[in-house]
Amino acid sequence: MRGSAKNMGYDSDVMAGRPPTKEAPLFGQRMAALRQARGMSQTELATRLSMNRAMVTYYERKATNPTSDIIQKIADTLGVGVDELLGNGSAPRGREKPGPASQIEQQIEQVRRLPRSKQKFVVQFLETFLQREAKAPH
C-alpha cells in the first residue's frame, strides 16, 4: 500500500495521517510543505487559523477551490505571500534549498512577524553580539 501511495506523489513526511487515495491538489501540497517547513503540526496551524484540524486536513488534501479570504489567511499565518502559497512565486524568501527550514531560518521568520519596534530590538541585540564576536580572538 505504501509503495502505491508514493507512486501517486504522496509524501508521508509532509502530509499527516492515512495516505490518500488520490494526489492532493497543488494548493494543498504547497500548504502542507510550507506548514511543515515552519515546524507546525496541523493542529497548531488550525489553532492559529481559528479552525479545527479537520479543516486543515481538508485544505491540504481535498480543497480544489479555496476562497481568496482563506488563501490570504493561510498565507499570512505561514508568513508567505499568496503567490508562494499558490505556487506562482519562487522559493521561500531567502531559501534556495528544498526541505524544512533550519532553526535559524524559523527564528528569522518569527522575528519577521514581530512588531517593528521589537524587530529593531532583536536587530540591535544581534548587531552588538556580532560586533563583539568579530573583535574576540579566535
N, C-alpha and C positions, 0 to 999 in steps of 0.2 A: 504494500500500500504506500509506504513512504517513497519508494522509487517512482511510482507513477505520479505522485504529487510533485516531486522535483521536476519531472518532465514538463509539467504544466507551468513552471516558473515560480512555484511556491517556495518561499524562503522561510524555513522554520525559525530562523534567528530573528526575523522581522515581525512576522505575524504570530500572535499567541493562539493557543487553543488547538482544536482539531483541524487537520488540513482541510481546506475547502474542496468542493467537487469541481470547481472551475476557477480559473485565474481571476484574481481581484482586478478591478478597474485601475487604470494608471493613477488616478487621483488617490485611491486607497493605498496603493503600493507606495506612492510618494509620502503620503501622510504617515504610514506605519514606519517607513525608513527614517523620516525626519524625527518622529517621536522617539524611536529607539536611539538615534544618534544623540539625542539630548538626555538619554538615560531615564526616560519616563516610561512608566507602565501605562497600560490602557486605563487603569483605574485612576492614576494620578492625572492623566490628561482629561479624563471625564470630569474629575473634580474641578480642575481649572476651567473647564468649559461649562460648568454648571449643568451637566447632563449625566446620565448613568453610563456604566461601562458598555452595556449592550448597544447603545447608540454609537459609541466609538468603534466597536466591532463592526456595526453596520456600515459606517462610513469607510472603514478600512477594507472591508471585504465585498460589499454589495452596491453601495451607492454609485449610480451612474450619472446622476444629475443633481448634485447638492446645490442648494441655493447660494447666491452670491454672499448673503449675510453669513452663512455658516462657513463658507470658504474663507472669508475675511477673518472671522473669529478664530478659526483653527490656525490660519497663518500667523495672526498676532500672537496667539498663545505659544506657538512653536518658534516665534522670533524670526520668521522668514517673510518674504514678500509673497503676494498671491501668485505671481509668475513662477516663482520657485516651487511653490506647493503644487501648482498645476503642471509643472514640468516644462514651462515655457522659458525659464531662465537658465542660467549657467549653474555651476556647482555652488553649494552654500558659500556665503561670504567668507573669503579667505581660505577656502578649502579646495585643494586640488586632488587629494587622495580620497578613495572610497572608504567606506566603513564608518564606525562610530567615531564621534569627536573625542579627542583626548580630554583629559581632565582640565587642562588649562583652557582649551577651547570652550568647554562647557562653562567654565567660570567666567570667561570673557563674555559669553552670551548672557550670563546672569547679570554682569555689570552693565551690559548694553540696555537691559530692561529697567535699571535703576533710574530714579530721578536725576536730572542733570547735575544738581548740587552734590549728590552722593557719588556720581561718576567722577566729578572733579576731585573729590577727596581720595578716591581709590587711585586715580592717576597720580596725584601728588605723592601719596604714600609709595607707589611703585617707582616713581622717578627718584625719590630720595633713596630708596633701597638700592636701586640700580647704580646710582652715582657712588654710593658708599662701597658697593661691591666692586665697581671699576677701579676705585682707589686702593682697595685692600690688596696686600701682597698675596700672591697665589703660590 
